[in-house]
Amino acid sequence: MKHKIYVIAGVDKNFGIGKNNDLPWHFSKDMEFFKKTTIKTQDPKKKNMLVMGSTTWESIPKKYRPFKDRENAVLAWDPDYKAEGAKVFGSIDEALDSAGDDIEKIFFIGGGMVYRESVKHPKLTGIYLTHIDREYDCDTFFPEIPEKFNKKEKIGEEHEKGIKLEFLLYTI
Ligand SMILES: NC(=O)c1ccc[n+]([C@@H]2O[C@H](COP(=O)([O-])OP(=O)(O)OC[C@H]3O[C@@H](n4cnc5c(N)ncnc54)[C@H](OP(=O)(O)O)[C@@H]3O)[C@@H](O)[C@H]2O)c1
């Protein structure tokens, strides 16, 4: 396999991930974890690639997109869809196939529709989940984690606004 491929998401106690095309919460410590995890490469000459749905892309404030120091890929069925600073692909496999030797890892960063398809992808290496120990009003949810991802490693824990955040990596 050419690249390691991960899903990365923050979920509440009910696996909620979003509300009204936005995140239901703001935790700077989770943002830092996301940034560090998705930027870090073993080879300093390589970059990681982030793959997201058009709805998630549009939900990111313009000043923060494209995500810096990473390749940004946006999925849209409309072949004329434009995302400034990102490449647009019509399918998950098209995005994966575009990654050349300059890319080290690939992260699916949301939202719900993209998570539903990517957790089932046969080449997926692992799933990073930040478990937020609260319930939020959500209209978008993370899918069931496939059974084969039965190794669960706790890679960190933080507290912010009195709420526990647990960082877990699920692998095969
Ligand atoms: N908690 C978290 O970690 C997290 C992370 C990211 C996002 N979110 C939240 O998730 C919500 C958005 O999720 P969502 O499910 O509504 O939308 P989404 O997955 O971000 O985007 C859906 C759109 O992406 C395109 N798309 C999806 N799969 C595709 C495929 N296989 N091939 C081609 N295009 C594809 C389509 O775009 P077109 O319709 O334009 O063709 C589709 O309408 C927001 O509330 C956001 O804040 C949460």
The ligand as an SDF file (V2000), in Angstrom:
LIG
                    3D

 48 52  0  0  0  0  0  0  0  0999 V2000
  -16.9310   16.7040   14.5410 N   0  0  0  0  0  0  0  0  0  0  0  0
  -16.0880   16.6340   13.5390 C   0  0  0  0  0  0  0  0  0  0  0  0
  -14.9520   16.1700   13.6680 O   0  0  0  0  0  0  0  0  0  0  0  0
  -16.4960   17.1520   12.1820 C   0  0  0  0  0  0  0  0  0  0  0  0
  -15.5740   17.1850   11.1350 C   0  0  0  0  0  0  0  0  0  0  0  0
  -15.9940   17.6630    9.8950 C   0  0  0  0  0  0  0  0  0  0  0  0
  -17.2890   18.1010    9.7070 C   0  0  0  0  0  0  0  0  0  0  0  0
  -18.1560   18.0370   10.7560 N   0  0  0  0  0  0  0  0  0  0  0  0
  -19.5590   18.4760   10.5790 C   0  0  0  0  0  0  0  0  0  0  0  0
  -20.2080   17.6180    9.6360 O   0  0  0  0  0  0  0  0  0  0  0  0
  -21.2850   18.3510    9.0340 C   0  0  0  0  0  0  0  0  0  0  0  0
  -21.1890   18.2280    7.5280 C   0  0  0  0  0  0  0  0  0  0  0  0
  -21.3650   16.8580    7.1580 O   0  0  0  0  0  0  0  0  0  0  0  0
  -22.3030   16.4210    5.9110 P   0  0  0  0  0  0  0  0  0  0  0  0
  -22.5120   14.9670    5.9880 O   0  0  0  0  0  0  0  0  0  0  0  0
  -23.4970   17.3090    5.9150 O   0  0  0  0  0  0  0  0  0  0  0  0
  -21.4400   16.8550    4.6410 O   0  0  0  0  0  0  0  0  0  0  0  0
  -19.9680   16.5010    4.1120 P   0  0  0  0  0  0  0  0  0  0  0  0
  -19.6860   15.0420    4.2560 O   0  0  0  0  0  0  0  0  0  0  0  0
  -18.9870   17.4830    4.6540 O   0  0  0  0  0  0  0  0  0  0  0  0
  -20.1300   16.9010    2.5610 O   0  0  0  0  0  0  0  0  0  0  0  0
  -21.1220   16.2820    1.7730 C   0  0  0  0  0  0  0  0  0  0  0  0
  -20.9000   16.6900    0.3310 C   0  0  0  0  0  0  0  0  0  0  0  0
  -19.6070   16.2380   -0.1030 O   0  0  0  0  0  0  0  0  0  0  0  0
  -19.6940   15.7390   -1.4190 C   0  0  0  0  0  0  0  0  0  0  0  0
  -19.4490   14.2870   -1.3650 N   0  0  0  0  0  0  0  0  0  0  0  0
  -19.5750   13.4670   -0.2960 C   0  0  0  0  0  0  0  0  0  0  0  0
  -19.1970   12.2140   -0.5970 N   0  0  0  0  0  0  0  0  0  0  0  0
  -18.8180   12.2590   -1.8970 C   0  0  0  0  0  0  0  0  0  0  0  0
  -18.3040   11.2800   -2.7960 C   0  0  0  0  0  0  0  0  0  0  0  0
  -18.1170   10.0100   -2.4150 N   0  0  0  0  0  0  0  0  0  0  0  0
  -18.0190   11.6510   -4.0520 N   0  0  0  0  0  0  0  0  0  0  0  0
  -18.1840   12.9460   -4.4440 C   0  0  0  0  0  0  0  0  0  0  0  0
  -18.6570   13.9170   -3.6420 N   0  0  0  0  0  0  0  0  0  0  0  0
  -18.9680   13.5700   -2.3940 C   0  0  0  0  0  0  0  0  0  0  0  0
  -21.0730   16.0990   -1.9350 C   0  0  0  0  0  0  0  0  0  0  0  0
  -20.9220   17.4370   -2.4100 O   0  0  0  0  0  0  0  0  0  0  0  0
  -21.8610   18.1500   -3.5210 P   0  0  0  0  0  0  0  0  0  0  0  0
  -23.2740   18.0070   -2.9960 O   0  0  0  0  0  0  0  0  0  0  0  0
  -21.3510   19.5670   -3.5130 O   0  0  0  0  0  0  0  0  0  0  0  0
  -21.6530   17.4600   -4.8110 O   0  0  0  0  0  0  0  0  0  0  0  0
  -21.8890   16.0670   -0.6430 C   0  0  0  0  0  0  0  0  0  0  0  0
  -23.0950   16.7920   -0.7260 O   0  0  0  0  0  0  0  0  0  0  0  0
  -21.1550   19.7930    9.5190 C   0  0  0  0  0  0  0  0  0  0  0  0
  -22.0400   20.0010   10.6240 O   0  0  0  0  0  0  0  0  0  0  0  0
  -19.7120   19.8530   10.0020 C   0  0  0  0  0  0  0  0  0  0  0  0
  -19.5010   20.8660   10.9720 O   0  0  0  0  0  0  0  0  0  0  0  0
  -17.7850   17.5830   11.9770 C   0  0  0  0  0  0  0  0  0  0  0  0
  1  2  1  0
  2  3  2  0
  2  4  1  0
  4  5  1  0
  4 48  2  0
  5  6  2  0
  6  7  1  0
  7  8  2  0
  8  9  1  0
  8 48  1  0
  9 10  1  0
  9 46  1  0
 10 11  1  0
 11 12  1  0
 11 44  1  0
 12 13  1  0
 13 14  1  0
 14 15  2  0
 14 16  1  0
 14 17  1  0
 17 18  1  0
 18 19  2  0
 18 20  1  0
 18 21  1  0
 21 22  1  0
 22 23  1  0
 23 24  1  0
 23 42  1  0
 24 25  1  0
 25 26  1  0
 25 36  1  0
 26 27  1  0
 26 35  1  0
 27 28  2  0
 28 29  1  0
 29 30  1  0
 29 35  2  0
 30 31  1  0
 30 32  2  0
 32 33  1  0
 33 34  2  0
 34 35  1  0
 36 37  1  0
 36 42  1  0
 37 38  1  0
 38 39  2  0
 38 40  1  0
 38 41  1  0
 42 43  1  0
 44 45  1  0
 44 46  1  0
 46 47  1  0
M  CHG  2   8   1  16  -1
M  END
$$$$
